[in-house]
Amino acid sequence: MSEPTGAARRRGPFQVGDQVQLTDPKGRHYTFTLEAGKNFHTHKGSFPHDELIGAPEGSVVRTTGNVAYLALRPLLPDYVLSMPRGAAVVYPKDAGQILAFADIFPGARVVEAGVGSGSLSSFLLRAIGDQGMLHSYERRADFAEIAQANVERYFGGPHPAWQLTVGDLQDNLSDTDVDRVILDMLAPWECLEAVSKALVPGGILCCYVATTTQLARTVESIREIGCFAEPQPWESMIRNWHVEGLAVRPDHRMIGHTGFLVTARRLADGVEPPMRRRRPAKGAYGDDYEGPNKG
């Protein structure tokens, strides 16, 4: 049985073509691709790539300036933060939430709209495996080109489960019996009718939006279309901690708001969503409220 795509690049000694992440004594990262006969240069000196080729992962190299660097393969969260960008990337903390709460499983049939720089595509492909299907839609050809290069660089070539289409999802979606739909775009409510026809009963829609106004319109539009269970909106934040002897405190900086996530389950055809019993806040639907399609 052959290894899953990209697995061979994640273990064993360093080889030509591998991505290497160096960590300096101050914790700063430098990522490059191993090439025979080349040198890696920093302001603290240089060292030959050949010194790492054939060496085990977790080796330490020293530059001509006698500065030690730890050499490891970059993890996927490291890779997506350092790869070339066209659009903003989906941060690892949000990608992890999407994989968990959209229940991305091996072999899943997934549609993604808004590829950006290929960050989320890489996470999704690794989760569904070679036997799954990821059909990604991107409106901008330049973003699609960057995303394709980033994904193929990570996996070492084209991924057999990935199809990339340049164009609008609502105009080009032809997939059926889709298990999961991930929308990372400015106006996901414009695609709800199309994706609701593609999703299987029980399938999951997951939307990633940046602002509270987008969040409100997305949630209300999902309720209004009438073929999804009650949507669940949330956001996550990460705060690292400094631990040095008795000095234990939160870091001064944290990864705060990056985006909102909304998930909703597709109902069976012809089924109306159960009546919500949660009482809305007073004034939430005042006389001036005109619904999600206002404007």
Steps between C-alpha positions, in 0.01 A plus 500: 500500500647834396549781748255790506603798289770702672558253786850402384606865525405515867746244641856368465827685433495832318500465121551735207174688443389482864374811676717580804412733786791641696450642848761743633589555870231771526227270364478662157419272205658484155356267234675389182518208254802269502709511183829319446799733479312807630574704813259648753592857595399707802641813661666257743693313232425210267517122468473259203172320429707182456560503874130422555436268203494148643500627861216399735222745577569683824867562416687815602718687251743785562565791269840645420420749777470209749125551554302178556174436314257216567387335173154341474243452228235771534167382635199586285407791734855634456492449125176688434622801698825523304384409147458761222164676522251633254211547742504478879534145631262313728697489824580160652276564801200547269601216267512268802154611607367443148646148485348416839158668492434444131592137573738456206563125474717273280326446166267799541367680192564869569430819305698812589442852370763770546837325467710808576860384537424130550531482879163340575522285186818342637337423834189358332699281259706351779182422695299339217795302363551360151159330496305819570404785268565870540361728230622854558357809329692827475377809315846648436739316269808658662395376845428155357849484346668589830283253692576217259875563529481508881296180526721310256814622675373364830390159366791464258279512190134497391260347753276228350195613701513866398318681221538877466253707296539871421158665515206577727364209700134591440556507124720191468398258776415165344595269788230284660486283813749727674572426868642839600506853358747762624439862397782749559372804313357850536136406441437131579123562508509538121597130471251347743247392240766332286674318785174389660425306181846340501513397867375159612246489787699532821787667315672799653532855374784701656545872430805707589443878513694794635251758633196510725280631217601204283437267793151637563394481137644150458317361804169666414524388136560140605190518719298661223578245229324240714692180418760511778485434872575791733842649408774513764727809491820547703859624499815374671802676645843370598717638777848355554668498839850592609643238738848565640561377854267694730412748223176347372275748322305542175692638203463869432371423151238249390324376187167669554223545245572356158150405389159360596389146423143382442392138455157361410367150419304432181148373566328228297310625196152625584570529873447832675744598775355461852369818660767676702406520868772748594339840556686778313623803689251786530537725196700246296227503236364854534279687257803609297628143445459398135665157502834371365429610144471867585677710239 
